[in-house]
Amino acid sequence: MTLKELRERRAAVVKKMRRLSDAINGDEKRDFTDDEAQEWEDLDREYKRLSAQIQAAEGRERWDADERWSNNPDGRVGRDPVTDGERTYTADGVSRGGESQERFVDLRTGREVRVYGPQDRIARSRGDSEEDDEAGFGRCSLGRIVRAAALGDLSGLREAERRAIADGAAGGGVAVTEALSREVYDRARSYMRVVQAGTRTFVMEAGRQRVVKVTGDPTASFVVPGTAGGELSASEPSLGSTEYSGLTCATLFGLPIDTVEDASMVEPALEKAAAMALAGAWDLAALRGVAPIEPTGLRYVDGVNEINAGGNVNWDTISNALQDIEESNYTANAVILNPAMKYGLQRIKDGEGNYYIPRGELTNVRYLSTTQIGNAYGDGANESEIYAGQWNQLLWGIRTRLRLEVFRVGSDGTDEALTKMLVWIRLYSRGDIGPVAPAAFCRIIGITGVGSGV
């Protein structure tokens, strides 16, 4: 049975269990009949059996992916997260030709830093710690943890989930296990535009970490011993370093209380909301973060190429940005821009009213839109920005333990938990994001619209 078939069969079992639950929790508020109790027990047993099979099948898929990677280290075929089309990814996770010579080293320890490309999973195939192994890797649920914290009911929790609540109690929150935190980060990465563009991720081993980028190996040359000009010239690896700090990123979002109370609904709803909240916050920080509270975004990083449009942009402007990047010895692979800019460029027409078709390098990059880039910047509050770059030169460093707090009262300034029947969830992540090579990027600022020229 395929993974899809297993999930469909489990969904059918959940539907039957929900029907039984609705029957006793309706207006009558009654107990199960003997037949219903037996049916519930059989369905619960089947649900657990299918869940175990699904977990095993998902593990096999990860192992198969790892095996395919090991058999094809120079390139692999993956699914594009935006178009769902097939693309070939090199070892650094970017869909372009050539093999990366880059290596990253922790300056303090001297150890090589592993970086994860867009298609790599941070989550491990085994438990990350003793607590995860005890409960079984992948079996901890963010939804169950939040539901228990919100309702004060710890029954039905696994040992690792109980420990997460107990460990975080002194600080007023929940210390999410490392394995589960990695799963949430992976889902957030799938939503992040900068990761879809090629940004790589690494796990920070300390609150402040300086990463050295080895961009080239020492060079070799041929010499004729004993002849003039035959001396061997010394060479060194090309190095560059960037410091990453454990900055705190907090996100606040609310879920309806009936969603939290429903065990079958809370897990997918919560994990999606948590991942999207993290993705939006870190996307914005990567592009427009303002130090020292936030990471310094590409808008403010020194050394990034810059074009001030001072009005309308067109395809010439984008081409100029790609040229600036290439003249800095990098190759742009993606452009991130506001949706209005993206579709405005697509509507550019020539003098005869025909849509202009981009050519050359303009067709070799991806155009990813995000509302994290606004259109109300500048003195006139009417400007937008565009960011082009070789996005594997942007690194996101993360501390893997997430922390969350659950509130049944309070307000975000607009919605009140008590009157809107909400449960507020505040999620903390720590990390930093920034370029290891600022010259690999170009920001186009001062954009007030899209011009009619090419």
N, C-alpha and C positions, 0 to 999 in steps of 0.2 A: 504494500500500500504506500502510495506517495505521501510526501509531507502535506501537500494540498488536500488530499483525500482524508488524511488523519485530522486535519484542522476542521474540515467540513463535517466530519462525523462527530467531533467533539462539540462543534457549534450546535448540532442537532440535539445532542444530549443536554447542553445548557438550556436550550429552548424548552425542553420537556421539564427540566428542573425548575425553570422560572414559572412554568404553568402551574406546577404543584405549589410553589411558594405563593403565587398570587391567589390560589384557591383558599389557603388558610389565613392569608393576611388581608383578605378583603373586608367587607362590612361585617362579616360574621366573627372574625377573629377566633377561629377554632383550632383544635389540634388535628394532626394527621389521623385518618382512619388507619386501621391495621393494614389494609391493602395499599394505601398511599404511603405509609411508613416503609413497607417492604419495597415499593417501587422507588422511593427516594434513596433507600440504601443501595439498591441495584444500580441506579443511575449514578450515584456518588462513586461507587466502585468502578463503573465504566469510565467516568470522567477522570479518575486518578490513573487508570490503566492507559487511557489514550494520552493523557498529559505526559506520562513517562515515556511513551513511544515517540511523542512529538519532540520531547527534549533530546532523546537519543538520535532522532533523525536530524535535528538541527545540529547536533554535535558532529554527526557524520558529514553533513554539508560543509562545516567549517574545516574538518580534517581533509576532505576532498579538495577544498580550495587551497589549503596549505600545500597539499601534495602537488597540485597543478603548478603552484608558484615555484616549488622546489625543482620541478622538472623543467621549468621555463623561466630561469632567473632574469633573463634580459628583457622579457616583455610578457604580457598576459592580456587576455581579452576580458573585459568587464562590461557592466551595464552603465551607461552614462546616467547619472542621477537626475538629470534634467530632461533629456530627450528620450531616455530609456532605450537608446540605440546602442549598438555594439561598438566599443572603442578599444584600441590597444593601449595599454598603460605600461610605461617603463618602470624600472625599479624604484624610482622616486615618486611614482604615483601620478605623473603628469603625462597626458596623451600627446607625446611628441617623440620624434626620432632621436636617436643618440643615447648614449649611456652616460649617466651622471657620474662625475668623478668626485663629487662633494662628499665629505665626511664631516661629522660634527662631534666635537670632543668637549667634555666638561672640564673647564680650566682648573677647577679645584681638585678633582680626583684623577684627571688624566684619562678617564674611561670614555670610550666612544658612546655617544648618545644615539639611541635608536629613534628614528623618525618614522611616523606613520603617514603614508600617502592617503589620498581621498578614499581609495577603495580598501584600505587596510582596516582591520578591526583592532581597537585598543583592548577590548574585552578578551580575556584569556580563555583557553579551552579547559583550564583546570582552576580549582579554587585558588584565590590569591592569598588566602590566609587560613589559619586553622578554623576560624569561625565559619568561613564559607564551606570548607570541606565537611564540617560536621553536619551542616544542613543540606549539603548537595549544591554544587555550583549551578547557578542559573535558576534556582528554585526560590530564591528570595524575591519578594514582590514589593515594589514601592507602593502599590495600591493597598496591599494588606497592612503595611506599616502605617500609612496615613489613616486608613480606616480605623485601625486600633487606637491610634493616638487621638483621633477626633472623637471617637465614641467611648473611649476608656475601656474597651473590651479586648483583652489580650488573648482570649481563647481562639484556637485555630492558628495561632502564629507558630512558625518554626523557631528553633532555638536561636538561630542567627538573627532573626527578626526581633525576638524578645530582647536579645543582647543589644541590638542597635538602639532600641528605645531606652533600655537601662543605661547604656553608655552615654547617651545624650541628655539624660534627665538632669544632671547637675547643671548643664548649660542651658536648660530650658528648651531643648530640641531633640532631634534624632540624628545620630551619627550613622549615615548610610554606609553599608559595607562597601569595601573597595570593589568587589566584583560587580555589585549592582550599580555603583557609581560609574564604572566603566561602560556598562550597558547604556546608561542614560547619556553619557558623553558621546557614544557612538551614534545614538539616534540624533542628538543635537548636531553632530557633524554632518549628518545627511541633509539637514535643513539649511546649513550655513552656506551662503553664497560664496564667501571667500574660500571655503573648503572645496566646494564644487568647482571653483576656478583653479584649484591646485594647491592651496595652503596645506602645509604639513603640520603634524602634531607630535609633540614629545611629552613624556611624563617627567615632571620636575621632581628631582630627588631632595630638594631643599627649598626653603622659602625664598632664597635668592640664588640664582644660578647663572654663571657666565658661560655661554656656549661659544666655542671657537669653531669657525667654519674653515675646513681645509678645502680650498677651492682648486688646488692643483698640486700635483706631485713634483718633486725635484726633477729637473731636466737632465738629459744625457746628451753627449755630443761625441763625434769622432775626432781623434787627435792623432798626429804623427809624432811620436816621441823623438826628442832631440832636435826638432826643427823650430825655426822662428815662427811664432804664432801658434805653436802646437800645445801651448799650456792649457791645462784643464781649468775652466772657470767654475767657481763654486756657485751652487744654486740652492735655493731653499723652497719649501712648500709655500704656496700662497695662502695667507691666513687672514681672517677677519673675525672679530668677536662682537657679540651682542649680549647684554645683561638682561635677564628676565627675572621679575620680582613676583612674589606671591600676592598680587593685588586681589582684593575681595570684590566679587560681583554678586550682588543680591537681586533676586527677582521675586516679585509678589504677584500672585494670581489667585483667583477664587474659583471654586467648584460648587455647584448646587449641592445642597445637603443630601438630596435624594440620590444623586450620583455617587456620593461618598458612601452612603448606606448600602447601596447595591453592589455586592461583592463582584458581580460579573461585569459591571460597568466602570468601576473606579479605576482598575488597573490600566486599561487602554487610554481612558480619558486623562488620567493623571500623568502617565508617562509621556503622552504626546504634548500636554500642556507644559510640563517641565522642560522637555527637550526644545520646544519652540521658544520658550522664554529664554533659555540659555543661548540658543542660536541667535535670536534677535539682539540680545545684549552684546555678545561677543562680535557679531558682524559689525555692529555700530562702532564698537571700540576699535576694531581693526581699521576702520575707514576714518572715523572722526573723533576718536577718543582724545581727551584733553588731560594731560598730566597735571598734578601728581596723583590724583585720586584714581584716574582711569589710565589704561595704557595709552601711549602716544600714538594716535592714529596716523595713517598715511597722509592725511591732510596737513599734519603739522611736523612730520619727521623731516629733519634736515637731510639733504642729499637726494631727495626724491625729485625727479625731473618735474618741471611745472610749465604749463601753458595757461596764460590768462586770456580767455576768449574775449572778454570785454564786450560781450553781446552774444550773437548767434553762433552756433557750431554747425558744421556740416562734415561730410566725409573727409574733406581735406584736413580738418582739425584732428580727427582720429588718426589719419595717416601720419600727421606730424608727430603725434604722441608715440606711435609705433616706431617711427624713425628715431626719435630721441632715445628710446629704450635700446634699439639695436646699436646705435652709436655708442652706447655705454656697455656694449658687449653682452647684451642679454637679448632674448627673443620673447616678445609678448605672446601669451597664449590665450588671454581672456580680457574682456572689458566689462566693468561693472558700472551700472548707471541706473538712473531713475526710470521707471516705466515710460513716463512721458517723453523722455529723451530717446529711449530705445525705439519707440514706435514713431516718433517724429522723424528720426533718421530714415526709417523704412518708407516714409511717405514722401521723401524728397523726389522731385521730378525735374526732368531736364527742360530746356526751352520749348520743346514741342509737347509738353504735358505727359511725357512717358516717365514711368518710375525709373529712377537711376539704379542701376545694378552695380554694386561694389565689385571691385576686381583686385587682383594681386593679393598682397598681405592682408587686406581688409577682410578677405573671405577665410583666412586661416586662423582667425581668433573666434572665440565664443563671446556672445553678448548676453550677459546675465543681468537681469533687472532686479532691483530691490527697493522697497519703500523706506529702507533705512537711510537712503540718500534722499534728502528732501529737495524742495524747489523754492525755499524761502530764506536762503542765506544772503549774505552781503549787506551793505548799507541800505539798499533799497528793499531788502527782504523779498527779492524776486529772483534770486540766482540759484543755480544748481551746480553739480559737479560730476565729473566722470573720472574713473580710475582705470588705467590700463597697466598691465604688468605681466611679468613672468612670475606667476603666483606661487610657484614652489619655493620662491625666495622669501616667503612670509612664513614664520613659524609661530605656532600656538603652543605655549607651554602650560600644562595643567597639573594641579595637585589633585590626585585621584579621589580623595574622600570628600564627597558632598555632605552638606548638613542642611536639614530642613526643620522648620517650626510650623506647628499647626495651631490655628486660632479659631475659636467659635464665636468670638466677639471682635469688634473693631471695624474700621473703615479705611478705604484707600483714598478718602477724600471725596469720593462720589457715591460708592455703594457701601451700605452698612450691612454687616454680616447678619445681624438679628432681623432686620426688616426684609432683606432680600433672600434670606434662607441660604446663606453661603458659608462655606468653610474656607478661610484664608490660609494659603500655603506660602511660606517664605522660604526660598531656596538659596543657599549660599554655595558659590563655587570660587575657587582661588586659582589664579594663574596670571599669565601675561601673554601678549601677542604683539609681534613687531617684525619688521623686515631684517633679515641678515644681510641683505644687499639693497639699500635704498635706491641705488641707481637702476635697479631692475623694474622700477615703477615710474609712472608719469601721472600726475593729477592735472586735470583740466578744470579750472575754476572760472568764476565770473560768467557763467552761462545764463543767459536770459531767455533763450529759445533756440529753435532750429532754423537755420537759414535755408534759402531756396537753392543755393549753389551746390556744387558737388564737393 
